[in-house]
């Protein structure tokens, strides 16, 4: 199974946003953001789209499939 890479931490840093602030902004827990960032949890399509919308970028700029 392919691994989902993400650049959430990069986008949070660029926007000076904590995991908690991002979580509140999209309606999830801070732990959800943390587990997505480290690759332990694959977000739902809705969560991925909410994150992309918040940072005003295409979802593919934040999430990508890791090369096998």
C-alpha positions in Angstrom: 0.0 0.0 0.0 1.3 3.5 -0.8 2.2 5.9 1.9 0.7 9.4 1.9 3.2 12.2 2.3 2.2 15.6 3.4 3.6 19.1 3.7 1.2 20.3 6.5 4.1 21.2 8.8 5.7 23.4 6.1 2.4 25.2 5.4 1.8 25.7 9.1 5.3 27.2 9.5 4.8 29.5 6.6 1.5 30.7 8.1 2.9 30.8 11.7 0.1 28.4 12.8 0.2 25.8 15.5 -1.3 22.4 15.2 -4.0 23.5 17.6 -4.8 26.6 15.5 -5.1 24.5 12.4 -7.3 22.0 14.2 -9.7 24.6 15.4 -9.8 26.2 11.9 -10.9 23.0 10.2 -12.9 21.5 13.1 -10.7 18.5 14.2 -8.6 17.8 17.2 -5.0 18.8 17.6 -4.1 15.1 17.9 -5.7 14.5 14.4 -3.4 17.1 12.9 -0.4 15.6 14.7 -1.1 12.0 13.5 -1.7 13.2 9.9 1.6 15.1 9.9 3.6 12.1 11.1 1.9 9.8 8.7 0.1 7.6 11.3 -3.3 8.6 10.0 -4.6 9.1 6.5 -7.1 12.0 6.5 -10.5 11.8 4.9 -11.1 13.6 1.7 -13.1 16.2 3.5 -10.2 16.9 6.0 -7.6 17.1 3.2 -9.8 19.5 1.2 -10.4 21.7 4.3 -6.7 21.9 4.9 -6.0 22.8 1.3 -8.8 25.4 1.3 -7.5 27.0 4.4 -4.0 27.4 2.9 -5.5 28.4 -0.5 -3.6 25.8 -2.4 -4.6 22.7 -4.4 -4.8 19.6 -2.3 -1.9 18.0 -4.3 0.4 20.8 -3.0 -0.1 19.4 0.5 -0.6 15.7 -0.1 1.2 13.3 -2.4 1.7 9.6 -2.7 5.2 8.5 -1.7 7.2 6.6 -4.3 7.5 2.9 -3.6 
